[in-house]
């Protein structure tokens, strides 16, 4: 793809519905070997993680930090997106939102989801609120 105005072949272009532009895809987007997993306290008891998404199969509960033993444990969970050639073996776990082994592979993204109904606040949001509520010192 050298040269001015070169464009990725059509099979390597993503066309997100919410976007008006075409962007070149990375290898993991084209072949979709992504696994999204959640650090769940319930699954951690067994040394596992909750599988939320694998190769176009999504857990019915989505990223709701559920189910957990108590509402308090739903406050704040960390999620990861991993590129893994083992993604197909996680599809049945993702369909149920079940606990499974941590996917091997490169972690591409990490983020947090706060369950506000359970009193959760993301760390970045909490920091921003503290900065905003800080009283300026007047000399």
N, C-alpha and C positions, 0 to 999 in steps of 0.2 A: 504494500500500500504506500509506495513512495510517490512523491510528487505532489504538486499543488492540486487541491480539489479531489484527491483520492478519497474514496468512500469504501467502507467495509462492505463485503458482499451481503446481499439481503438476508441470507441465513444467519449472519452474525450481527444483525441489528435487532435491538429491542424496541418495541413500540408500546411503551406503557400507555394505558388508556387515559390516565390523568395528564399526560404530557402531550404537547403539540410537536415536539421535536423527535428526531430519530437519533439514538446514541449507540455507538459501538458497544457490543456486549463483551464481557470477559468470558473466559473459558467456563468458569463455574456457572455463569448465567445460562449459557447456551446448553450445556449438558446437565444442568440443574442437579448437581450432586450436593445440594445444601441440606444441612440438618440444623434446625433451630432447637436448642435445648435450654431448659430452665433449671436453675439451682433451687430445688424444692426441698424444704426441711423434711417433708414426709418421705421423699425418695432418698434423701441423704442418710436416713437411718439405716438403709440397706446398702449404702455406698453407691447409690445410683443417681441419675438425673431424670427429669421429666422430659420426654421427647414431644415437642410441639409441632414440628413440621419436618417432613422428609420427602424429597422428590415429588412435589405437588400434592402431598397428602397432609392435611392439617387437622390438628386435634379439635374436637368439637367445642371445647371450652376456650380455645384461643389462648391469648396471653392475659388471663384473668387472675393468675397467682392461685388458682384453685385446682383441685381440692387440697385442703390441709386439715390437720386435726383441730385447729382452733382458728377463729377469725384473726386473732393477733398475728398468727404466722403468715397471713395473707398480705400484710402491710407492704412489704417491699421485696421484690425478687429480681435477681439478675439473670438476663438471658444472653445467649451466645449464638452466633451463626458460624458454623464450621463447614468448610469444604471437605467432603469425605467421599472417597470412592466406595465406601460401605453404605452410602445413603439408602440403597434399595432394601437392605436388611432392617432399616429402622421404620419403614413405611407402616407395618402393622402396629408398631408401638405408637406412632404418630396418630393413626386413625382412632386410637382410644385415649390418647394423652397419657399413656402409661409410663411407668418408671422403667429405665433401661440403663445399659452401660453408657458411660460418657463416650461420645463419638470421637474416634481418632481422626486427626487431620488438623489443618491449619485453622485457627480461630480468626475469622475475618472481621467480625463485629461483636461488640459487647454493649449492652444497654440495660437500663433498669425500668421496671414497671411498678408504679405505686398504686395500690388499691386504696383510694381515698375513703371509701366506706369503712375500711378497716383502720383508718388513721394513718395511712402511708403517705410519705412525701419523698420524692427522689432527692438524692444528695445535692445535685446541681441546683434544683429548685429551692431547696432549703437554704443553700448558700446565697442564692440571689435574693430571697426574702429577707435574710439577715442583713445583707448589704443595703437593701432598700429601706429597712426599718431603722438603720443605724442613725443616731442623732449626730449631725455634724458639730464638731467643736468650734465655737466661735471665740477667737482670741480677744 
